[in-house]
Amino acid sequence: MDERFTVVASAGSYLERDDDGGPAVRLPHRWTPEGVAVRTEFTGGHVLNLAVAACVLNDLYREAAAAGVELRGVRVRAEGGFDTGRWASTGISYAVEIDSGAPPARVAALIATVDDVAEIPRALRQGAGVTRTDAPD
């Protein structure tokens, strides 16, 4: 059985028009004075997908600043599934919405750049290892 876990991270103009429903947690963010809103449940599957959404949102602001692209708002929705018989991920996908006055080609180039450089998606695509260690004394 494939169980789906969806999360949404939004910032800027998307904070005011967020129509995803449900409660959101607001967190501070270095590039947005209003912070970031996160809509998720607190399960391992949701938190894994949130890592992807948060990384992509953060990197969109970072790369936009470097490229001189104005961002009025960003929303990233990440969704992934788990085969609950084995608790193996069936993959994670994400979608980006951007509110910007920049030409569509520049926005598309920004999204493509972030897809290449975003650290969490890159680590997961390469098969990140996870190792348990003993708790510190």
Secondary structure, 3 states (H helix, E strand, C coil): CEEEEEEEEEEEHHHHCCCCCCCCEEEEECCEEEEEEEECCCCHHHHHHHHHHHHHHHHHHHHHHHHCCCCCEEEEEEEEEEECCCCEEEEEEEEEEEECCCCHHHHHHHHHHHHHHCHHHHHHHCCCCCCCCCCCC
